[in-house]
Amino acid sequence: MATKSFALLVLCLSLMAFTFTKQTTHPKLIKLQVVNKMQTSVKQIYLYDSEGNEIPVLSEGTVIEAGQSLEISFQCGVYTLSVENSKGQFCDYYNFDVCQKNTWELTECEEK
């Protein structure tokens, strides 16, 4: 009887540990305040995943005007980001760790 109880206890603890591990392995969603310190508006921010797929961050019609800010949500991680301003210029940010930031200040960049 003690052996069955012990085996049941071990099984329960294993299931609890597995459940806890599964819940904590999902990437954490963080909020990042993007502050546009450029003299032009931000037309789009592109995120590139590990496979190089381009994912637009701003929804259709959303623009971050010069001097304005916008809060956006990201899954915690390290990304390549590209910012397109209203002049069609791009700024690229490589190995951008969104987990380590609360605020991201965008400044002028050179045309590609």
N, C-alpha and C positions, 0 to 999 in steps of 0.2 A: 504494500500500500504506500509506504514511504517513497519507494522508487517511482511509482506512478505520479505521485504528488510532485516529486522533484523534477521529473521529466516534463510535467505540465507547466511548472514554474519556469523552467528553462525555455520551453516553447513560447510562453507568454512574453518573457523578457526579450527573446529574439525577435518576435513580431513587433514589440514596442520599439526596439532599436532600429529595425528595418523601416518602420513607419516614420520615425523621427529623422532618419537619414534621408529618406525619399523627400520629405517635406523641406529639408534644409538645402537640398542640392539644386533647387530651382533658383535661377538668377533673381536677384533682388531688384525690384523696380525702384528707381530713384528719380527725384525731381531735380531738374537743373534749371536755374534761372539764366537765360541767355540775354545778355545786355549788349545792344548794338551801339558801339561807340564809333562806328564808321560814319562818314558824311553821306552815305547812300543807304537805301533800305536793303534789307536781306530778303531776297526773293525765295530762296529755298536752301535747306540744309540737307545734304545727302549723307547717309550712313552706308558704309560698305561692310558687309558681313565677312566672315572668314573665307567664304567662297568667291568674294569679289562682286557679289550682287549689289546693285545700287538700290537703296531704299529711301524714298523721299520722307523727310521727317515732318515738315510743315504740311498741313492739310491744304487742299486746293483753295487758292484765294487768300491764304494767310500770308501776311507780310510783316516783318519787324522793321518799323520805320526807324530812321536815324534818331538816336537818343532814347529809344523805347526799349522795353524788355518784354520777354515772354517766357513763361514757365513751360518746359516740355519734360516729358517722362522718357526715361531710357531704362533698359535692363542693364544692370550693373555689368560692366565689362570694358574691354579695351577695343577701340574702333579706329578706323580711318574715317574722317569726316571731311566733307567738302562743302564750303559755304559759297553760294552764288549771290552776288549783289545785283542791284537793279541795272547796273551798267553791263552785266554779263561777265563780270570778272569772277574768278574763283580763288578761294584760299583753301589750301589743303592742310589738314592736321592729322599727322600720323601718330599711331600708338597713343591715341587720346583716351585717357583713363577716366571715364565718367564717374567711377566709384569714388574718386578722390576729390571731387569738386562739388560745390553747392552753386557756384556762380561761374559763368563763362563769359568773359568780356571779349567781344569781337572788335578788332581794330583793322585799320586799312590794310589791304594786301595788294600785291602786284598782280597785274594781268598775266595769265598763263601764255 
